[in-house]
Amino acid sequence: MLTMKYIKKTFRIILLLVLIVALYLIGVILYGTITEYKPIPETKEKISIDGKGIMLSDIDSIINLMIWNIGYGGLGKESDFFYDGGKMVRAPRPLWDKNFEGQLKMISSNDSVDFFLIQEIDVNSSRSYSINQYDSVFHSLKDYSASFGLNYDVNFVPVPYTNPMGKVTGGVATYSKYQPTESQRYQYPGKFPWPTRIFFLDRCFLAQRYPMSNGKELIIINTHNSAYDETGEIKNAEMNFLKNYVEEEYKKGNYVIAGGDWNQCPPNFKHDFFEPIGGYDGFMPPAMSFDYTPENWLWAYDPDVPTNRHLETPLNDKTFKTVIDFYLISPNIELQKIKTINTNFEFSDHQPVLMQVKLKN
């Protein structure tokens, strides 16, 4: 009799626990659905411009840029990441401080850069200790204009369930010595299925227009394309949308530069070029189609230094590395030089890429 009572009591406790978990999951999904950030695909949104730069037409035709996915300060060499097969959700505060302070120093010390194109920069997220990174970078630079494009806005990311990521508000940011006439956020097409999409990024690119003294405009595009898209369907939709945009601007006679974290390798680049000895059997980013753009457009990247590492473990001699951060430039722009700054992934799982170009008459 006691045994039967014990079994019934245990069963009730298990049933209660299952019910609590089920109600929690339902509540999280319901809350996420109600509060979901829902930008309309293939639409544009005017973005505010902070600060005041000089007019681009007042300088010569040499332009210097830096792209860098800073990984919200949480993905330095000591870190792995749960979503990529690691365990860490948020870097401990001393590591996060080390990373972000290093990033600020790297950005502010490169004062010859005209345009900083930053990805994975937070304004109010648990993963970055609620620090407004966009403002911090802005205040570390002198006399730059700046704009922020939101691409990750979730009130509560419930995974991993034992240690949820929590609130995330982040995106892409462009800082410039020059004053754009407008800054616009373009929402990429394509979404993951519900309910996954509730807790994922809403990918976009940030485009800014700078008038030139010759009557043309320089279009600077800051992009952060989809990851975790195993079929490639979402990536293809994004790339086609961007292709139509850059071709249309070039047909107007404008200069076009797109840079950022593409989450895929440039055309004709061997994605496992930096593969460690012993091989790697995990996910490798695909390479773009070589005929993505018309003739004479150029994919600009440094083939000798990796820009991204994988996050299954903290950095070690077996870590997979590749190139997924680079630029696309229109035919009326001449590449002068390009270089990836080798930080040994000290502050982020990405490395900054510097490029200098000349605008042709």
Long-range contacts (C-beta under 8 A, 24 or more apart in sequence): 25-158, 28-156, 28-158, 29-195, 29-198, 31-155, 31-156, 32-154, 32-155, 32-156, 32-158, 32-195, 32-198, 32-199, 33-194, 33-195, 33-198, 35-155, 36-154, 36-197, 36-198, 37-150, 37-153, 37-154, 37-202, 38-202, 39-185, 39-187, 39-202, 39-204, 40-187, 41-187, 41-188, 41-189, 41-190, 41-191, 42-186, 42-187, 42-188, 42-189, 42-241, 43-186, 43-187, 44-184, 44-185, 44-186, 44-187, 45-184, 45-185, 45-187, 46-182, 46-183, 46-184, 47-147, 47-148, 47-149, 47-183, 47-184, 47-185, 47-206, 48-147, 48-183, 49-145, 49-146, 49-147, 49-179, 49-180, 49-182, 49-183, 50-138, 50-145, 50-146, 50-147, 51-138, 51-143, 51-144, 51-145, 51-146, 52-143, 52-145, 52-179, 53-143, 53-144, 53-145, 53-176, 53-177, 53-178, 53-179, 53-180, 54-143, 54-177, 54-178, 54-179, 55-178, 55-179, 55-211, 56-178, 56-179, 56-210, 56-211, 56-212, 56-218, 57-211, 57-212, 57-213, 58-213, 59-178, 61-358, 61-359, 61-360, 61-361, 62-336, 62-356, 62-357, 62-358, 63-114, 63-115, 63-218, 63-257, 63-356, 63-357, 63-358, 63-359, 64-112, 64-113, 64-114, 64-115, 64-354, 64-355, 64-356, 65-113, 65-114, 65-115, 65-116, 65-117, 65-220, 65-257, 65-259, 65-327, 65-354, 65-355, 65-356, 65-357, 66-107, 66-110, 66-113, 66-115, 66-116, 66-117, 66-352, 66-353, 66-354, 66-355, 67-117, 67-118, 67-119, 67-222, 67-259, 67-260, 67-261, 67-325, 67-326, 67-327, 67-352, 67-353, 67-355, 68-103, 68-106, 68-107, 68-116, 68-117, 68-118, 68-119, 68-325, 68-348, 68-350, 68-351, 68-352, 68-353, 69-118, 69-119, 69-120, 69-224, 69-260, 69-261, 69-308, 69-325, 69-348, 69-349, 69-350, 70-100, 70-103, 70-118, 70-119, 70-120, 70-121, 70-133, 70-347, 70-348, 70-350, 71-99, 71-120, 71-348, 71-349, 71-350, 72-120, 72-121, 72-122, 72-125, 72-127, 72-128, 72-133, 72-170, 73-99, 73-100, 73-103, 73-122, 73-128, 73-131, 73-133, 73-347, 73-348, 74-99, 74-127, 74-128, 75-99, 75-311, 75-348, 75-349, 76-102, 76-345, 76-346, 76-347, 76-348, 77-314, 77-315, 77-344, 77-345, 77-346, 78-314, 78-315, 79-311, 79-314, 79-349, 80-311, 80-312, 80-313, 80-314, 81-311, 81-349, 82-159, 82-160, 83-159, 83-228, 84-310, 84-311, 84-312, 85-282, 85-311, 85-312, 86-311, 86-312, 86-313, 89-127, 89-160, 89-163, 89-164, 89-165, 90-126, 90-127, 90-165, 93-129, 96-128, 96-129, 98-347, 99-346, 99-347, 99-348, 100-128, 100-131, 100-133, 100-136, 100-347, 102-343, 102-346, 102-347, 103-347, 103-348, 104-136, 104-137, 104-140, 106-341, 106-343, 106-347, 106-352, 107-137, 107-140, 107-141, 108-140, 108-141, 110-354, 113-354, 114-176, 114-177, 114-178, 115-174, 115-175, 115-176, 115-177, 115-220, 116-141, 116-144, 116-173, 116-174, 116-175, 116-176, 117-172, 117-174, 117-220, 117-222, 117-259, 117-260, 118-172, 118-173, 118-174, 118-175, 118-222, 119-172, 119-222, 119-224, 119-260, 119-261, 119-350, 120-170, 120-224, 120-261, 121-148, 121-170, 121-171, 121-172, 121-173, 122-168, 122-169, 122-170, 123-148, 123-169, 123-170, 123-171, 124-167, 124-169, 125-166, 125-167, 125-168, 125-169, 125-170, 126-165, 126-166, 126-167, 126-168, 127-165, 127-166, 127-168, 128-170, 134-173, 137-173, 137-175, 138-175, 141-175, 143-177, 144-175, 144-176, 144-177, 145-175, 145-176, 145-177, 145-178, 145-179, 145-180, 146-173, 146-174, 146-175, 146-176, 147-173, 147-174, 147-180, 147-183, 147-206, 147-208, 148-172, 148-173, 148-206, 149-173, 149-185, 149-204, 149-205, 149-206, 149-222, 150-185, 150-202, 150-204, 151-201, 151-202, 151-203, 151-204, 151-224, 152-201, 152-202, 153-202, 154-198, 154-199, 157-199, 158-199, 159-199, 171-204, 172-204, 172-205, 172-206, 172-222, 172-223, 172-224, 172-260, 173-206, 173-222, 174-206, 174-208, 174-220, 174-222, 176-208, 176-210, 176-220, 178-210, 179-210, 180-208, 180-209, 180-210, 180-220, 181-209, 181-210, 181-211, 181-217, 182-208, 182-209, 183-207, 183-208, 184-208, 186-241, 186-245, 188-225, 188-226, 188-237, 188-238, 188-241, 188-242, 189-237, 189-238, 189-241, 190-226, 190-233, 190-234, 190-235, 190-237, 190-238, 191-234, 192-234, 200-228, 201-226, 203-238, 205-242, 205-258, 205-260, 207-245, 212-255, 212-359, 214-361, 216-253, 216-254, 216-255, 217-249, 217-252, 217-254, 217-255, 218-254, 218-255, 218-257, 218-359, 219-246, 219-249, 219-254, 219-255, 219-256, 219-257, 220-257, 221-245, 221-246, 221-256, 221-257, 221-258, 221-259, 221-260, 222-259, 222-260, 223-258, 223-259, 223-260, 223-261, 223-262, 224-260, 224-261, 224-263, 225-260, 225-261, 225-262, 225-263, 225-264, 226-263, 227-263, 229-263, 232-286, 235-263, 235-264, 235-286, 239-288, 239-292, 243-292, 243-293, 246-293, 246-328, 246-330, 247-293, 247-294, 249-330, 250-330, 250-331, 250-332, 253-332, 254-330, 255-330, 255-332, 255-333, 255-359, 256-328, 256-329, 256-330, 256-333, 257-327, 257-328, 257-329, 257-330, 257-333, 257-357, 258-327, 258-328, 258-329, 259-325, 259-326, 259-327, 259-328, 259-353, 259-355, 260-325, 261-308, 261-324, 261-325, 261-350, 262-288, 262-324, 262-325, 262-326, 263-324, 264-288, 264-324, 265-322, 265-323, 265-324, 266-299, 266-301, 266-323, 266-326, 267-292, 267-299, 269-301, 269-303, 269-323, 271-322, 272-320, 272-322, 273-303, 273-322, 273-323, 274-306, 274-320, 274-321, 274-322, 275-320, 276-317, 276-318, 276-319, 276-320, 278-318, 280-318, 280-320, 282-310, 282-312, 282-320, 283-310, 284-320, 284-322, 285-322, 285-324, 293-328, 296-331, 297-328, 297-329, 297-330, 297-331, 298-328, 298-329, 298-331, 298-333, 298-335, 299-326, 299-327, 299-328, 300-326, 300-327, 300-328, 300-329, 300-335, 300-338, 300-355, 300-357, 301-325, 301-326, 301-327, 301-338, 301-340, 301-353, 302-338, 302-339, 302-340, 302-353, 304-340, 305-339, 305-340, 305-342, 305-351, 306-340, 306-351, 307-340, 307-350, 307-351, 307-353, 308-349, 308-350, 308-351, 309-345, 309-349, 310-349, 311-349, 315-344, 315-345, 325-350, 325-351, 325-353, 326-353, 327-353, 327-355, 329-357, 332-359, 332-360, 333-357, 333-358, 333-359, 333-360, 334-358, 334-359, 334-360
